Amino acid sequence: MSWPVTLFDFTLLALRVCLSVAVTLHVLRTKQNTAACAGWIGVSWLMPFCGALLYLMFGINRVRRLARRLASDHRWRGRGLAYQAQHRMKGDFEPLARMISKLTERPLLGGNSVTTLHDGDTIYPRMLEDIASAQVSVLLCSYIFRADRIGNQFVEALATAQARGVAVRVLVDGIGAGYFSCGIEKSLRRRGIVCQRFMHSLQPWKMPFINLRNHRKILIIDGRIGFMGGLNIGEENLRRLRTKHPVADTHFRLEGPVVHQLTEAFARDWSFTCGEQLDGETYFPDLERQGDIPMRVVTSGPDNDLEKIEFSMLQAIALSRRHVRLMTPYFLPNERLVSELCLAALRGVTIDIIVPKRSNHRLIDYARDASLAPFLKAGCHVWMSSPPFNHAKLLVVDEAWSFVGSSNIDARSLRLNFEINLEIYSESVAQELNAFMERHRTRRLTHHALDSISAVRKVRNASVRLFSPYL
C-alpha cells in the first residue's frame, strides 16, 4: 500500500472520530431524553458522516436559541395583561392553578366570556362578521389556510378591512399552508396584505426547521375579540358543501382580559418570524371585564415553552377525583400520559377517551389501535366516534376545568409543534363540552374487539407504532 493512500486513510479515520466525538459531546450537553441521547450517539458512531449531517439538520434545537435571543427585545412582553383582572383560584383546583401560573409565568385572569362554536358552517360566518367590524387591527394565524372558496372569502374580508385603515397581519405555517407553493400567500400579497410564512425555507442548511411547525389557530380583532381552537381555514370544514372528506371542528370566541394573552402569543410568533414587534394600543388596548370566567392561555413549542401543555394535562389528570373526559383526533400519548390516565382509572376516576373511528391519517389510526390495550386493562372507556371526522381537541376534568385549543395528544403536538391551548375554570363550560363529547360516544371499544383483530393487522399496527414520534 502506497504512502499517499495510507495518509488518506488516516485522515479519513481521524475525521470520522472527530465528527463522532463532537456529536457525542454536544448530545451529552444538550439532550435530556436518554433514548434520544443514546440514539444520536449510536448513529454518530455507526455512520459518522451521515450521522453528523443528520444531527446537524434535525438534532440541534436552533429554535430555542433564536427564541432566547429575541425574548430580550420583546417590548410588549407582559404589556397590558390586565393584572387588575388576576384571579385567585380557591377550592379543589387551587393547586392546579398555582402550578400552571408558575409553569407558564402567566396570571390566571378573571372577567372573561367564551362562546363555544362548532363546525365551519357556524364558525366562519362569525369570524368574517367580526373581521368586517374591525376598526383598528386584525391578526390571523392558521396552520392550514387554503386558497379555495372559503379562503378567498377571508382574503376579501381582510382586504376590505385594510382598505378602511385596519392594520392586518397574517401568519401561515411554512408547511401546512403549502411548502413549495403557497397559494394563499400569493393571494394576500396581491391585495397588499402583509403575510409571513412561519419558518419556511428551501435552502438545505435551513431544512432542520421542516419538522417544527406552527400549529396554532388564532384570530384577534382590535385586540378585544379573540378566536382560538382547532379550526383551520379550508372548504373541508364546511359540512354543507358535502366534500369527499368533511371535517368537523370546535372553536372558541373570547372576550375579556384573556385576549391580551392571546395577542401576546401571536405577537411572539410574529416577532419570531419576521422581527417586527407589534406594540401599542393598536394591538394591546385596555380591556374591561366581559364576564366572570377565569381563563389562561398556555403555549408550548420547541422554544422556551417546551412541554407546558403536556405538563398542564398531567397535573390536571393527577388531581382528578371523579371524571376525566377527552376528545382528540389523533391519540398517540407518550408513556407519561399513558401512566397518568391509567393510574387515574385504577384509583376510581371515570376516564372517557373519544377518538374518531377513522381519521384523515390512516397510519396514525394504525399506531393508535396498537396503543389502546393498556387503557382497556386499566378500566378506561375508549369510544369511537362516527363520521364525519371530528378534529376537536377537548379535555374536561371533574366537570369544572376545561382545556381546549390546537394541541393533539401525540408526540408532534406535545414536543415538536408550536401549540396554543386555553384553560377554563367554569362548570357551565365544562358541562357544555361534556354534553358535546357525550353525543360523540358512538361505539365503545371492548377487549373482544381488540382481540378479534387479525394477526396480520396486529403486526401492521405494531410496526407503524414504532414510528409514532414521526407521524
C-alpha positions in Angstrom: 0.0 0.0 0.0 1.4 3.4 -1.0 2.1 6.2 1.4 -0.5 8.6 0.0 -3.2 6.0 0.4 -2.2 5.4 4.0 -2.2 9.1 4.7 -5.6 9.5 3.2 -7.0 6.6 5.2 -5.5 8.0 8.4 -7.0 11.5 7.7 -10.4 9.9 6.9 -10.3 7.9 10.2 -9.3 11.0 12.2 -12.2 12.9 10.6 -14.7 10.2 11.4 -13.5 10.0 15.0 -13.6 13.8 15.4 -17.1 14.1 14.0 -18.4 11.3 16.3 -16.7 12.8 19.3 -18.1 16.3 18.5 -21.6 15.0 18.1 -21.4 12.9 21.3 -20.2 15.8 23.4 -22.9 18.1 22.0 -25.6 15.5 22.6 -24.4 14.9 26.2 -24.5 18.6 26.9 -27.9 19.4 25.3 -30.2 16.3 25.3 -32.3 15.4 28.4 -34.1 12.5 26.9 -31.9 9.4 27.4 -33.4 7.5 24.5 -32.8 10.4 22.1 -29.3 10.8 23.6 -28.4 7.2 23.1 -29.9 7.1 19.6 -28.0 10.1 18.3 -24.7 8.9 19.8 -25.2 5.5 18.2 -26.0 7.0 14.8 -22.9 9.3 15.1 -20.5 6.4 15.7 -22.1 3.9 13.3 -22.4 6.4 10.4 -20.0 9.2 11.3 -20.5 11.4 8.2 -24.2 10.8 7.6 -24.9 10.7 11.3 -23.2 14.1 11.9 -25.1 15.6 8.9 -28.4 14.3 10.2 -27.7 15.6 13.7 -26.8 19.0 12.3 -30.0 19.1 10.4 -32.5 17.6 12.8 -30.9 17.2 16.2 -29.9 20.7 17.1 -32.7 22.9 18.5 -31.8 26.3 16.9 -35.4 27.4 17.6 -34.8 27.7 21.3 -31.6 29.6 20.8 -33.3 32.1 18.5 -36.3 32.4 20.9 -33.9 33.3 23.8 -32.2 35.9 21.7 -35.5 37.5 20.7 -37.0 37.4 24.2 -35.0 40.3 25.4 -36.3 42.5 22.6 -40.0 42.0 23.3 -41.1 45.4 24.4 -44.7 44.1 24.5 -43.8 41.3 26.9 -46.4 41.3 29.7 -47.8 44.5 28.3 -51.5 45.2 29.1 -52.0 41.8 30.7 -54.7 43.4 32.9 -53.1 42.4 36.2 -56.0 44.0 37.9 -58.0 41.1 36.5 -55.8 38.4 38.1 -58.0 35.7 39.7 -57.1 33.8 42.8 -58.5 30.3 42.4 -59.9 28.6 45.5 -61.1 25.1 46.1 -60.0 21.8 44.6 -58.3 23.4 41.6 -56.2 25.8 43.5 -53.1 23.6 43.3 -53.6 23.2 39.5 -54.0 27.0 39.0 -50.9 27.7 41.2 -48.8 25.1 39.3 -49.8 26.4 35.8 -49.1 30.0 37.0 -45.5 29.1 37.8 -45.2 26.9 34.7 -46.4 29.5 32.2 -45.4 32.7 34.0 -48.9 34.0 33.0 -51.5 35.0 35.5 -55.0 33.4 35.7 -57.3 36.2 34.5 -60.9 36.7 35.5 -63.6 38.7 33.9 -63.8 36.7 30.6 -66.6 35.3 28.5 -66.4 32.4 26.0 -68.7 31.2 23.2 -68.3 27.6 22.0 -68.8 27.2 18.3 -68.9 24.0 16.2 -68.1 23.4 12.6 -67.0 25.8 9.9 -70.6 26.4 8.8 -71.2 28.3 12.1 -67.6 29.5 12.9 -66.5 31.1 9.6 -69.5 33.4 9.3 -68.9 34.6 12.9 -65.2 35.2 12.2 -65.9 37.0 8.9 -68.6 39.2 10.7 -66.0 40.2 13.3 -63.4 41.0 10.7 -66.0 43.1 8.9 -66.5 45.1 12.1 -62.8 45.6 12.8 -61.7 49.2 13.3 -58.1 49.1 14.4 -56.3 45.7 13.8 -56.8 42.1 12.6 -54.3 39.4 13.5 -54.7 36.0 11.9 -52.6 32.8 12.3 -53.6 29.5 10.8 -51.7 26.2 10.2 -53.7 25.5 7.1 -55.1 28.4 5.0 -56.3 27.2 1.7 -56.7 29.3 -1.4 -60.2 27.9 -2.1 -63.7 29.4 -1.8 -63.7 30.0 1.9 -60.0 31.1 1.9 -60.8 33.7 -0.7 -63.7 35.0 1.4 -61.2 35.6 4.2 -58.9 37.3 1.7 -61.7 39.6 0.6 -62.7 40.4 4.2 -59.1 41.2 5.2 -58.5 43.3 2.1 -61.7 45.3 2.8 -60.6 45.8 6.4 -57.2 47.0 5.3 -58.7 49.4 2.8 -60.5 51.2 5.6 -57.3 51.6 7.6 -57.2 48.5 9.7 -53.7 47.1 10.4 -53.7 43.5 9.1 -51.1 40.8 9.8 -51.4 37.2 8.6 -49.1 34.3 9.7 -49.4 30.9 8.0 -47.2 27.8 8.5 -44.4 27.2 6.1 -45.6 23.6 5.6 -49.3 23.5 6.4 -50.1 26.3 4.0 -48.1 24.8 1.2 -44.3 24.1 1.2 -43.3 24.6 -2.5 -46.2 26.8 -3.4 -48.4 28.8 -1.1 -51.4 30.0 -2.9 -52.9 31.9 -0.1 -49.7 33.9 0.4 -49.8 34.9 -3.3 -53.5 35.9 -3.0 -52.8 38.0 0.1 -49.8 39.8 -1.2 -51.6 40.6 -4.5 -54.1 42.5 -2.3 -51.3 44.3 -0.4 -51.8 42.3 2.8 -48.7 41.6 4.9 -48.3 37.8 5.1 -45.5 35.8 6.6 -44.7 32.1 6.3 -43.6 30.6 9.6 -40.1 29.0 9.5 -40.1 28.4 5.7 -37.0 28.0 3.6 -36.0 25.9 0.6 -32.3 26.3 1.5 -30.8 23.0 2.6 -29.0 24.5 5.6 -32.3 25.7 7.0 -34.0 22.3 6.5 -33.9 21.4 10.2 -36.9 23.7 10.6 -39.0 21.5 8.4 -40.1 19.3 11.4 -41.0 22.3 13.6 -44.4 23.6 12.7 -46.7 26.4 13.9 -50.0 24.5 14.6 -51.7 27.4 16.3 -55.1 28.9 15.1 -55.6 32.4 16.3 -57.8 35.4 15.2 -57.8 38.6 17.1 -60.0 41.6 16.3 -59.0 45.1 17.6 -57.2 43.4 20.5 -60.6 42.8 22.1 -62.1 39.8 20.5 -60.3 36.5 20.1 -60.9 33.2 18.3 -58.8 30.1 19.0 -59.2 26.3 18.9 -58.7 23.6 16.3 -60.2 25.0 13.1 -58.1 25.6 10.0 -59.3 27.6 7.0 -60.5 25.4 4.2 -63.5 24.1 2.4 -63.3 20.6 4.0 -64.6 22.3 7.2 -67.9 23.3 5.6 -70.2 20.3 6.0 -72.9 21.9 3.8 -70.5 21.5 0.8 -70.5 17.7 1.3 -66.8 17.4 0.4 -65.3 14.0 0.0 -63.5 14.1 3.4 -65.5 16.5 5.6 -64.0 17.7 8.8 -66.0 18.8 11.9 -64.3 21.0 14.5 -64.7 23.2 17.5 -63.5 26.8 18.0 -63.9 29.4 20.8 -64.7 33.1 20.7 -63.2 35.0 23.6 -63.8 38.4 25.1 -62.1 39.9 28.2 -58.6 40.3 29.6 -57.5 36.9 28.4 -57.5 38.3 24.9 -54.3 40.1 25.8 -52.6 36.7 26.4 -53.8 35.5 23.0 -52.4 38.7 21.4 -49.1 38.2 23.1 -48.8 34.7 21.8 -49.4 35.9 18.2 -47.0 38.9 18.7 -44.3 36.5 19.9 -44.7 34.3 16.8 -44.8 37.3 14.5 -41.6 38.7 16.0 -40.0 35.3 15.9 -40.9 35.0 12.2 -40.1 38.5 10.7 -38.7 40.6 13.6 -41.5 43.2 13.6 -42.8 44.0 17.1 -46.5 44.5 17.5 -47.0 47.0 20.3 -49.1 49.8 21.5 -52.9 50.5 21.7 -53.4 49.1 18.2 -52.8 45.6 19.4 -52.9 45.9 23.2 -55.8 48.2 24.2 -57.1 48.4 27.8 -59.7 45.7 28.3 -62.7 45.6 30.6 -64.4 42.7 32.2 -66.8 40.9 29.8 -67.9 38.1 32.0 -66.9 36.1 35.2 -64.9 33.2 33.8 -61.2 32.7 34.9 -59.0 31.7 31.9 -55.4 31.5 30.9 -53.5 30.8 27.7 -51.0 28.0 27.7 -48.5 27.8 24.9 -45.9 25.1 24.0 -43.3 24.5 21.4 -39.6 23.7 20.8 -38.6 27.1 22.1 -38.8 28.2 25.8 -42.4 26.8 26.1 -41.4 23.1 25.8 -43.9 20.6 27.2 -46.1 23.2 29.1 -49.3 21.9 27.6 -48.4 18.3 28.4 -47.4 19.2 32.0 -50.7 21.0 32.4 -52.6 17.9 31.2 -50.6 15.6 33.5 -51.2 17.8 36.6 -55.0 18.1 35.9 -55.3 14.3 35.4 -53.3 13.7 38.6 -55.6 16.0 40.6 -58.8 14.5 39.1 -61.2 12.8 41.6 -64.3 11.9 39.6 -64.2 12.2 35.8 -61.8 12.8 33.0 -63.2 13.1 29.5 -61.0 13.8 26.5 -61.7 14.0 22.8 -58.8 14.2 20.3 -58.5 13.4 16.5 -55.0 11.8 17.0 -54.3 9.8 20.1 -50.7 8.7 20.5 -49.8 9.6 24.1 -46.4 9.1 25.5 -45.6 6.9 28.5 -46.2 9.7 31.0 -49.7 10.4 29.8 -50.5 6.7 29.5 -49.4 6.1 33.0 -51.3 9.1 34.4 -54.6 8.2 32.7 -54.3 4.5 33.7 -53.4 5.4 37.3 -56.4 7.7 37.5 -58.7 4.9 36.2 -57.2 2.5 38.7 -58.0 4.8 41.7 -61.6 5.0 40.6 -61.8 8.1 38.3 -64.0 7.6 35.2 -61.9 8.0 32.1 -63.6 8.6 28.8 -61.4 8.7 25.7 -63.2 9.7 22.5 -61.3 9.2 19.2 -62.6 9.1 15.6 -63.3 5.6 14.1 -61.2 6.8 11.2 -59.2 9.9 11.0 -57.7 11.6 7.9 -54.3 9.9 8.6 -54.6 6.2 8.2 -51.1 5.5 9.6 -51.9 7.4 12.8 -55.0 5.2 13.2 -52.9 2.1 12.9 -50.4 3.3 15.5 -53.3 4.4 17.8 -55.0 1.0 17.6 -51.8 -0.7 18.7 -51.7 1.5 21.8 -55.2 1.1 23.2 -54.8 -2.2 25.2 -53.3 -0.7 28.3 -56.2 1.7 28.7 -58.8 -1.0 28.5 -56.8 -3.1 31.0 -56.8 -0.2 33.5 -60.5 0.3 33.1 -60.6 3.4 30.8 -63.6 3.7 28.5 -62.4 4.1 24.9 -65.1 5.4 22.4 -65.1 5.5 18.6 -67.0 8.4 17.2 -68.8 8.1 13.9 -68.1 10.2 10.7 -67.6 12.9 9.8 -64.1 13.0 11.2 -64.0 15.4 14.2 -60.9 17.5 14.6 -61.8 18.9 18.0 -59.3 18.8 20.9 -61.1 18.9 24.3 -60.3 17.8 27.8 -62.6 18.2 30.8 -61.8 17.3 34.4 -64.3 16.8 37.2 -67.0 18.8 35.3 -65.3 22.0 36.2 -61.9 22.5 34.4 -61.6 22.6 30.6 -58.5 22.5 28.4 -59.1 23.3 24.7 -57.1 24.5 21.7 -54.9 23.3 19.0 -52.9 20.6 20.6 -53.4 16.9 19.8 -52.3 14.2 22.1 -49.3 12.9 20.2 -45.6 13.5 20.1 -45.7 16.0 17.3 -48.1 18.3 19.1 -46.6 17.9 22.6 -42.9 18.1 21.6 -42.4 19.5 18.1 -45.2 21.8 17.1 -45.9 25.4 18.4 -49.3 24.9 20.0 -51.8 27.1 22.0 -54.4 25.9 24.5 -56.7 27.6 26.9 -57.6 26.6 30.4 -61.1 27.5 31.5 -62.4 27.3 35.1 -66.1 27.1 34.6 -68.7 24.5 35.4 -71.1 25.7 32.8 -68.5 25.5 30.0 -67.3 22.1 31.3 -70.9 20.8 31.2 -71.4 22.1 27.7 -68.3 20.4 26.5 -69.1 17.2 28.3 -72.6 17.1 26.7 -70.9 17.6 23.3 -68.5 14.8 23.8 -71.2 12.5 25.2 -73.1 12.9 21.9 -70.0 11.6 20.1 -69.6 8.4 22.2 -70.9 6.3 19.4 -69.3 2.9 19.9 -67.4 1.6 22.9 -64.2 -0.4 22.2 -64.1 -3.7 24.0 -61.4 -6.3 24.8 -63.1 -8.6 22.5 -62.9 -6.2 19.6 -59.2 -5.8 20.1 -58.6 -9.5 20.5 -60.6 -10.2 17.3 -58.2 -8.1 15.1 -56.3 -10.5 12.8 -52.6 -11.3 13.5 -51.6 -9.5 10.2 -53.3 -6.3 11.3 -51.8 -6.5 14.7 -48.3 -6.8 13.3 -49.0 -4.0 10.9 -50.3 -1.7 13.7 -47.4 -2.6 16.0 -44.9 -1.9 13.2 -46.4 1.5 12.4 -46.5 2.3 16.1 -42.7 2.2 16.1 -42.7 5.4 14.0 -45.3 7.2 16.2 -43.0 10.0 17.2 -42.7 10.9 13.5 -46.3 10.6 12.3 
